[in-house]
């Protein structure tokens, strides 16, 4: 992931850019149908689809405004830190890059949710190992090294505190674990 982000950093530009892709026949592909963000697992499902579709509009909905991501690069000291805007710009760059033929993000089928007692009340955590990420950027292909472990933390968001059915979830933290 860190290699992909570093490699694509030069492509980052601001602004919302998602629009339906056109296929070879000239028709317009309908936008993806995303799952409702009603639990942390559905948020990860939406992230998979939004990343594959290179949909920065959906990415904005998935990440909380206070999102903080962290990774590391063995070649450089210290952590790499990411904001919600960084994640949005990364997806925008993927969308705009004409040489990228495909993007794939797959999480493992089992996503175990738990509560970390060190987190604020209401947060949820999912730790994943074995997710795959591949970006085909002719003639190069970028892949996430296998065996990486990632921890996603989610925050509930209830626009109407009187209705528990209106609760949605967003990613508030992402950490690459050594």
C-alpha positions in Angstrom: 0.0 0.0 0.0 2.8 2.4 0.9 4.6 1.8 -2.4 1.4 2.4 -4.3 0.6 5.6 -2.5 4.2 6.8 -2.9 4.3 5.9 -6.6 1.0 7.7 -7.3 1.6 10.7 -5.1 2.7 12.8 -8.1 -0.7 12.2 -9.7 -2.7 13.8 -6.8 -5.0 16.7 -7.7 -7.9 18.3 -5.9 -11.6 18.2 -6.7 -14.3 15.6 -7.0 -14.0 13.8 -10.3 -16.1 10.7 -10.3 -18.4 10.2 -13.2 -19.6 7.0 -14.9 -16.9 5.3 -17.1 -17.6 4.8 -20.8 -17.1 1.3 -22.2 -15.5 0.4 -25.6 -19.0 0.4 -27.2 -19.5 4.1 -26.3 -22.2 3.3 -23.7 -22.2 4.6 -20.2 -21.6 2.2 -17.3 -24.1 2.7 -14.5 -22.6 3.8 -11.2 -22.1 1.0 -8.7 -24.7 0.2 -6.1 -23.1 0.6 -2.8 -24.1 -1.2 0.4 -25.6 1.1 3.1 -22.9 2.0 5.7 -24.9 0.5 8.5 -22.1 -1.5 10.2 -18.3 -1.8 9.9 -18.5 -4.8 7.6 -20.7 -3.0 5.1 -18.3 0.0 5.2 -15.4 -2.3 4.2 -17.6 -3.8 1.4 -18.3 -0.3 0.2 -14.6 0.6 0.4 -13.8 -2.5 -1.8 -16.3 -1.4 -4.5 -15.5 2.3 -4.3 -11.7 1.7 -4.6 -12.2 -0.7 -7.6 -14.5 1.8 -9.2 -12.1 4.7 -8.4 -15.1 6.6 -7.0 -13.9 9.5 -4.9 -17.4 10.6 -4.1 -18.1 7.4 -2.2 -14.7 7.4 -0.6 -15.6 10.8 1.0 -18.6 9.1 2.6 -16.6 6.1 3.9 -13.9 8.1 5.7 -14.7 10.3 8.7 -13.5 13.9 8.6 -11.2 13.1 11.6 -9.7 10.0 9.8 -6.1 9.3 10.5 -4.3 6.5 8.7 -0.7 5.3 9.3 1.7 3.0 7.5 5.4 2.5 7.4 8.1 2.2 4.8 11.0 0.1 5.8 13.3 2.3 3.6 12.4 5.4 5.5 12.3 6.1 9.2 9.1 6.9 11.0 5.4 6.5 10.0 3.6 7.6 7.0 0.4 9.5 8.0 -2.7 9.9 5.9 -5.8 12.1 6.2 -9.2 11.7 4.6 -8.2 14.2 2.0 -5.1 12.1 1.2 -7.3 9.0 0.6 -9.8 11.0 -1.6 -6.9 12.4 -3.7 -5.4 9.0 -4.0 -8.6 7.6 -5.5 -8.9 10.7 -7.7 -5.4 10.1 -9.0 -6.3 6.5 -9.8 -9.3 7.6 -11.7 -7.4 10.2 -13.8 -4.4 8.0 -14.6 -5.0 6.9 -18.2 -2.4 4.2 -18.0 -4.1 2.3 -15.1 -6.1 -0.5 -16.7 -7.4 -2.1 -13.4 -7.7 -1.6 -9.7 -8.6 -4.3 -7.3 -9.0 -4.3 -3.5 -10.2 -7.5 -1.8 -10.7 -8.1 1.9 -10.7 -11.6 3.3 -14.3 -13.1 3.6 -14.1 -13.3 7.4 -14.1 -9.9 9.1 -14.1 -10.2 12.9 -15.4 -7.2 14.7 -14.4 -6.4 18.3 -14.2 -3.6 20.8 -10.8 -2.2 21.8 -11.1 -1.0 25.4 -8.6 1.8 24.6 -10.9 3.4 22.1 -13.7 5.9 22.9 -17.1 4.4 23.7 -19.0 3.1 20.7 -16.0 2.6 18.3 -15.5 -0.8 16.6 -12.4 -2.5 15.3 -11.8 -5.0 12.5 -8.3 -6.4 12.0 -7.6 -8.0 8.6 -4.8 -10.1 7.3 -4.6 -11.4 3.8 -6.3 -8.6 1.9 -5.1 -8.1 -1.6 -4.5 -4.9 -3.5 -3.4 -4.7 -7.1 -3.1 -1.7 -9.5 -2.2 -2.5 -13.1 -0.4 0.6 -14.5 1.0 -0.3 -17.8 3.6 -1.8 -18.0 3.9 -2.0 -14.2 1.7 -3.8 -11.6 1.7 -2.8 -8.0 0.7 -5.4 -5.4 0.3 -5.3 -1.6 2.8 -7.7 0.0 1.0 -10.8 1.3 0.9 -11.3 5.1 0.3 -7.6 5.9 -2.0 -6.9 8.8 -4.3 -3.9 8.9 -6.5 -2.6 11.6 -9.6 -0.5 10.8 -11.4 1.5 13.4 -14.9 2.7 12.9 -17.0 5.4 14.5 -20.8 5.4 14.6 -22.5 8.4 13.2 -26.1 9.1 14.0 -27.5 12.1 12.2 -30.7 11.8 14.2 -30.0 10.8 17.8 -33.6 9.9 18.4 -33.6 7.2 15.8 -31.1 4.3 16.3 -32.0 3.0 12.8 -30.3 6.1 11.3 -26.8 5.1 12.6 -24.1 4.8 9.9 -20.5 4.0 10.3 -17.3 5.5 8.9 -13.6 4.6 9.0 -11.9 6.9 11.6 -8.5 5.1 11.8 -6.5 2.8 9.7 -3.2 1.3 10.8 -0.7 -1.0 9.0 0.6 -3.3 11.8 4.2 -4.5 11.7 
